Structure formats: C-alpha cells, structure tokens
Amino acid sequence: MEQGHIVYKDLSYKIGGIILKVHKELGPYCSEKQCGDRIEYYFKLENIPYQREFVIPISFEGERHGRNKADFMVADKIILEIKTIRILTPECYYQMQRYLKATNKKLGILVNFRDKYIKPKRILNSLAKEE
C-alpha cells in the first residue's frame, strides 16, 4: 500500500457521515443497540450493503462458534464496531484487531457514541490479504 492511500475512501466517508448524523440525532447517552438501529436505518436508506451482528470466524480449536460478533460488516469490507462507554480502552482496540485478523479484512472503524464530539477511529490490518 503506497503512502497516502486511504483504504476504502468512498465507503469510509459514507460510514463517517452516517455516524455523525446518528450522533447528532441521538446524542451521547443512547444505548449501543439504539445507535445500531439508527445506523442500520441509514444503511438501508442509502443502499449500503451490511450484515448486523456479523459472526466472527472461529480463531482457534475449541472456541465456540458465534462467541464473537462485530456490530456491522459493511459491504463485506469494513468492520464497524460501536461502543457507548465512558472512554475507549486498549481492550476495545485489541478486540477490533482480533476481528480484523480473524476475518482477513483491511479496515475497522471503532466509534464511541458516548463522546461529546464523535471521533471514529480507523484501525488497519496491514496483514490482510483481501482484494
């Protein structure tokens, strides 16, 4: 990947716009499910393909199927994980990194709707082999 290249620029921009719109409408104190419902509404409205509560593939022998679910898989390219917590912790980032590795996806977007000003975090998986 050359320097300055933005992974999935157009789709990321659309997702970012939806995230901002939802945060503006709902504010910082709604539940994760409420935020997810509103994001899903806009994905449908804008004809953006997605899967909600996308099951992450098993990472190791003995792991129970369906144990880990990402909030959204958008266009089979971007994992969108939403939180409604006081502050994002390192564990939130580790979770996204695990999801990206397990799904072999290049990009995850992590967003905390509890923040007064919304700041989506783009997390890259440089080891992804997807097209």
N, C-alpha and C positions, 0 to 999 in steps of 0.2 A: 504494500500500500504506500503510495507516494505521500510525502509530507504535504499537508494542507488539504488532503482529500477528506471529505465529510461522508461517513458511511450512511447510506440511505437518506441523503439530504432532504429530498422532497417529502418522503413519508415521515421522517422525523419532524419536519416543520409542521405537517398536518397534525401529528400527535401533540406536539407542543402547543399548537393553537387550541386544540380541544381541552388540554389540561388547563390552560389559562382561563378558558371560558368557563369550565366547570368550577374552578376555584373561585372565580369572580361571582358566579351564581350561588354557590353553596356556602362559601366562606370556609374558615379554617376549623370548624367544630363539628362537621358531619362525620358519620362513620365511614369506614373503608367500603362497606357494601353500598352505601348511598352514593359515594363518589364513583364506584364501579358501575352502578346502574346508570348514572348520568353520562359517564364516558361511553358506555355501551350504546346509549341513546344516540350520541353524536356519531359513533362509528357507523351505525345503521343509517342515520340521516345522510352522511357523506359517502355512503357505499364503500367504506373501508373494510376489507375482509379481516376477520378476527376470530379467535376462539377464546372464550372466557373460562377461567379456571382450568387452564391448559395443564394436563398431567405431564410432569417431567419424567423422562425415561429413568428406569432403574439404573443407579450408578454403580452398584456393587452387588455381588451374590448375597442373597439373604435379605436384601432390602424389600420391603413390602411395596407392591405396585400401588400407585396413587397416593403415596405418602406426601409427596411434594407437588404443589400446584402453583404455577405462576398465575397472577391475576389475569393477564392477557397475553396471547401470542398474536401479534398484528401482522397480517399479510404473510404469515409463515416466515417472517424475517426478524422482527423486533419483539423482544420480551418487555412488557410493560408491567412493572411491579409498583403498586400503590401502597402507601402507608399513611396512617393517621396517628402518629406518635409525637411525643414532645420534641425529640431530636433523633435524627438518623444515627445509628450506631455502626461500628465496624461490622457487626453481625449482619446488618442489612446489606452491606456491600458484599460480604462473603457469600451470602445467600444468592445474590444476583450472579456472582462469579461461578458458583456451583451450577446454577441454572443454565448459564451460557455454555459452560463446558459440557454438561450433560446433553444439551440439545444441539451442540455444534453451531451455535448462532454467533454472529459477529457483534451484535449490539443489544444492550439492555438499557432501558430507561427506568430510573428509580425516582419516584417523586413522593414527597411528604406533604400531604394536604393540610397538616396542622400548622405549617409555617404561615406567618402573616403574609410574606411575599413568596410566591411559588418559585422554586428553583429546581427544575428537573435535572437529574444527574445522568449523563451519558456514560455508560460503562462498556468498554470494548473488550472483546475476546480476540486477542491477536493470534491465537492458535486455531481459530475456526477455519474449516476447510470448505465451507459452503460457497456456492457461486455468487 
